[in-house]
Amino acid sequence: MKARAAVTLNGQQDYFGQTVNIASRVQGLAASRSIVVTESVVENADARALLQINGLTPEPRRVALSGIADKVSVYEIS
């Protein structure tokens, strides 16, 4: 994923860029009582340990996201 950028406008910090766009669209994939995360989250050692401790197995899928050229790997945790 591409790096995000931050700007300060009217005294508030705001982020933009492809990473933020992907995060917004992945958030919209989550149904009630589920969590959807990107591959980078489940590859994180701390996140992976928390999932294992709690007996959670992320279910992978590839999805097309609006405005993103390539399909993205996401994982549903429910």
N, C-alpha and C positions, 0 to 999 in steps of 0.2 A: 504494500500500500504506500501511497505517496505521503509525504510529511504534511502535517497541518501547519497552518499559519495563524498567528494571533494578531489582532489589532485592538487598539483602544479607541472607542468612539463614544462621545458624550459621557466620558468617565467610566464606561463599562468595557470590560474585556470581552471580545468575541472571537470565536474560532471559525475558520473556513478551510475548504480544501476537500480533496477526494475522500480522505479518511473520515471527515465529519459527514459527508454525504452518504457514505456507506453505512456509518453508524446509525444515521437517521433512518435509512431504509431497512436495515436489519431490525431495528427496534419495532418497526411497523409489522414485521413478520410474526411477532410473538402473539400467540392466542392467550386467552385467559388461563392463568395458572401455569404458564410456561415461560421459559427464558430462551432466547435465541442469541447466540454469540458467534463471533467470527473465529476462524481457525487460529488466529494469533492468541486468542484467549485460552482455548483448550490446550495449546502448546506451552503456555506459561506454566512453569514448574509449581508455583504456589497455587494457581487455580486448579491444576491437575490433582494436586494433593488434596485440596478441599473437596473436589468431586469424589475422589476415591474414599476419603474418610466418611463421606455422607452416603456412599453407595449409589452415586449417580453416574449414569453412563450417557454421555452426549451422543445423540443420534445425528450422523452426518447427512447432509444433502447439498446439492449444488443448485443455486438459484440465480435467476436473472433479476437484476435490480434496475429500476428505472434510472436512466442517465449514466449507467456504468456499462462500459463496452463488453467486458468479459463476465462470464458467470462467476459467482463467488461461493466459496465453501463456507457453509454455516453449520452450526450444531444446535439442535434443540435439546434443552434440558427441562424435563417435566416430571 
